[in-house]
Amino acid sequence: MRIGVITYPGTLDDRDAQRAIRLAGGTPVPLWHADDDLKKVDAVVLPGGFSYGDYLRCGAIAAKAPATKEVIKKAQQGLPVLGICNGFQVLVESHLLPGGLIRNEHQHFICRDQKLRVENNQTDWTNLFEKDEEIIIPLKNGEGGYIATDDTIKMLEEENRVVFRYLELNPNGSMNDIAGLTNERGNVVGLMPHPEHAVEPGFGPDTAVATRSGIDGLKFFQSALKALVNS
């Protein structure tokens, strides 16, 4: 299965996402922000970084890029799309996911291994997780505070569209400890933590005195491949 990874000016984690796809058993396909040809990929990852220098609002310019416009069109038709960190910001700016992401509550960039709870394992990107499974995924962001209207938060909770929730601490002030969301169809998922940085053993702490950033992220990409095979 071919999974595209879009590179915008300022993207940092496109190569990491490509490696994660390869380790999961898929074929990564590099995509360029200025092209509207998605090369007939089966799914798309919007990776982390600082697209277009994070000018205006994080993800706001990237949401207008030719490649993103094509992603929006295909996502509405069922294409699996994963937005990671800046990619999550692009998804909310594209209105594929509701709400917004603002400066961290403590006003500082944060980088840590973050414990999450899997709230929804019925999406294209989470079907290999167990419901309520606790995982650890690296987190690094400066504008990761999720916000939405009270009505939107109520809708997300009632429709089981919160996919991941922060555990033990809320690192950025996100409402309802929300770390990731899905659309109604379950093919679009966005989250602030970086699963592509937790796809192989030996990278990150793995001791009795430190948190573990092992291979919990690999299931994201394996889930997408499973969803594509079963579609």
N, C-alpha and C positions, 0 to 999 in steps of 0.2 A: 504494500500500500504506500502511496506517495503522499507525504505530508509537507506542505509548503511552509516556509518560514520567511516572513517579510522583514527586510532590512530597510529601516528609515535612516536618514541622517541623524546620528546620535545614538543609534541602537548599540547596545553593549553585549547582549546575551544571545545573539542570533546563532553564533557558532556552538554555544552550549546547548541551545535547543536542538540544533541539528544533530549533535552528538547523542542527546537523549533519545531522539527518534531512532537513530541508528542502533543504539543499545537495546531499544525495545523491540527491534525487528522490522522497523519500517524503513522507507527510503526518503531521506530528507531532500527537499527541493528548494534551493534558494530563490526567493522572489524579491524583486526590486520595487520600492515604493512608487516610482514614477511610471511603472508599467501597469496596464489594466489587463494583462494576460496572466492568469493564475496557472497556466501550463497544465490544465486538466488535473490538478491535484485532488486528492480525496478528502483532505482536511487541511486546516491552516492554523499555524501558531503565530500570534502577535507577541514577540518577545519583549523582554525588559530593556530599559535604557532611558535615554532622554531624547525622545524623538523631536527633531527640529529644535533642539536645545531647550525644550519645555517652555518655549515662548507662548505668550497669551495664557493658556492653561495647559497643564500636562495632557498631552494627547489631542489637543484641540486642532492643531494643524494636521497631524497625522490622520485624523478622522476625515479630512478632505482630500487625502492623497488618492490618485487613481487606483492603486491596488486596493486600498481600503474600501473605496466605493464598490469595487467588484466583490469584495468580501461581504459587504453588507447585503448586496443582492443575492449572493449565493447562500449566505447564512439564513436568509428568509425562506430559502427553498430547502433548507435542511443540512447544509454543509457543516460538519463539525468544526468549531472554531474555539481555540483556547487563547485567552488573553492573560499574559503574565505581567504583573506589576504595571509598567508603562503600557503594556498591551491591554490590561484591565481598564486603565484610564482611557485608552483609545475606544474601547467598547462602550463605555458610558458616554463619551463624547459623540459616538456614532449612534447613540440611542438603541443599540442592540441590547444593552442592559440599562436598567433604570438607576437614578440617583447620581451621585457625584463623588469625587475624591478630592480632599483638601489637605492643606498643610497639617502635618502631625500635631496633635494637641500640645505636645511639649516643645514644639518648634525646632526639633532637632532631627537630623538624619539618624536612622536606626539601622543596625546590622546585627542580627542575632539568629540563632536557631530557635524556631517558634513552634510550640506545640499547638496542634489544631485538632478539632473533632470533626469527623465526616458526618454532616447532617443529612446529605442526600447522595445516595449511591446509585441513583437511577439515571444519571446523565451519561452522555457519550464519553465523558472524560473521567468518570468515577465508578464505573460499573464493576470494577474488580476490587473495590474497597468494601468493607463491611459497614453497615449502618452503625454509627456511634464509634467507629474505630478511631483511635487516637494516633496521630502521626506527627512527625517532626520534619519541618520544611524550613530551609533558610529564608530569612526575611531581610530585605534591604530597601528602604524607601524614605523619602522625605515628605511626600504628599500621599499618605496612605490612609487618611482618615475618611471612612465611608460615611456619607450623609445622604438623607432622603427625607421627604415629607413624612409626617406621621401616617398618612394614608398609604404611602408606598411601602413603608416598613411593615404595616399591618398586612398588606397584600402579600409581600414576600414571605412573611412568616406563615400566613394561612395557606399559601399555595406551595409550601415546602421548596421555595426557590433560594433559600440560604443553603449553600453547598458546604461551606466550611465556616467554623466559628473559632475564634481565638480562645485558648485555654490558659489558665493560671494567671495571665495578665493580658490586658488590652494594650498593645504596644503603640498605638497611634490615635486612640480616641474614637475608633469606629463605633457607630451606633449599633447597639445590640451585639457587640463583639463580632460583627460580621467581617469575615476574612475573604469570602468568595461567594459568588452568585451564579445562577443559571437563568436562562430565558425560559419561557413557558414550555417550549418544545423539548428542552434539555440538550440541544446540540451546541449551544453557546455557553461557555463557562469562563468567568473571569475571576482572578484572585490576585492578592498582593504578594504572597510568598512565592518563592521561586522553586518549583519542583525540578526544573532542569539542573539544579545544583545538588540534587540528592538522588542520583541515579546509579551510583556504583560505590562499592565498599572501599574504604581506605581514604576517602576524602572528607575531611571534617572530623570533629571530635567523636570518639567512640570509646569512651572509658567510663569507669564507675563514678568519676568526679566531674564529668562534663556531659552536656546533652549530646544527642546522637543525630547527625545529619547523614544517615546512611543511604538507603535505597528506597525510602518511602515515596519519592517522587516518580520512580519508574512506572508505577501503576497508572499514572495519568496517561502516559503515552501508550502503554499496553492496553488500557481501557479503550482508547480511541481505535486502536487496531481491531480489537474484538468487536466494537460497535460497527465498524466498517464491514467486517467479515459477515456479520449477522444482518446487515441491512439489505 
